[in-house]
């Protein structure tokens, strides 16, 4: 009997990193396909850091496209983003796990501006505008774009084969994109990073929609390892 198929929808480097973190005994129960639904491409925007007292990073992609930090201050969403920023020379700290937590943290700290949110074209939370509204002058510069991609032929075949498929979804935009073509797929289990990610998938007909306990990779692993009924998947 064929193994259940785990379909990873993040950009390939992120998907590979996630797969590498799956416990070996769980990994052995799965056949894995990487089918990115987003491609990260630079916009060509250049950030003149001499204008700013610090930056906001809400993803490692922003760090990757921002250039060296040279010891400048960075406020980051999530520990991984902060870790990548430190590796690129930024004096980085974690300011929450999502945009709402970052804004709340910055409102308490009231850092001296101006700051710049180095982000993608598609971003949530209106961070720059909301921080500016509470007195922390912040601009937003999109240094990368997240271009939608179709499912690979291999992933499409897996979804329509009747073999149990587990699909991991990490962003609301990816969720909306996936929901547009996953209706009436049998034996589909979706693991979503957060309630916001799960919302566009609520009526897509998946056999089970699992939401991670918190928007972190560690919780996605926990959902994969503990929330699945493996007896019904094999």
C-alpha angles and dihedrals in degrees: 000000000000119000119246111267121238109205114200114203102182122101109288099259091051091046093051091049091051093048091051089057097055113109111257094239090054093043089054090061094057143069107214130215125181111211109161115208091191133048119201113221129170119250094208092240114150121212116214099210093188086078096059140063094208146346138239119220119190095176141019088246089068090052092048091055098040102075127229119337098214090201096306120149118266129184111203141194108227134004095263092055089050091047092052090047092053089050088056093052102265123138090234134180133177115255101183137304099272142015094275093053092046092053091048091050094048092049088058095044096042093199117201112263166245096087128173126217105216103202150140125277089256111053136151133224103037087247098173095048094044094048090048089051091058093047103268102117106223135168128195125224121183108216097171139030128220105219118194120242131193122245112271117255088248092055092046090052092049092050093051097041097081091242111132109264129196115199123193116209121190107176138040091236092053089046093054090047093049092045090059093069108021100077117133095010109153123223093016121153118183125199111199126195095224145350089270089055093046095050098079089047098051095102102031094107099247114162089232134009113198122191119204115242090240134006096264135107090240089062091048088056090049091051091050093047101042113016098061123092096225093185090066094045098056 
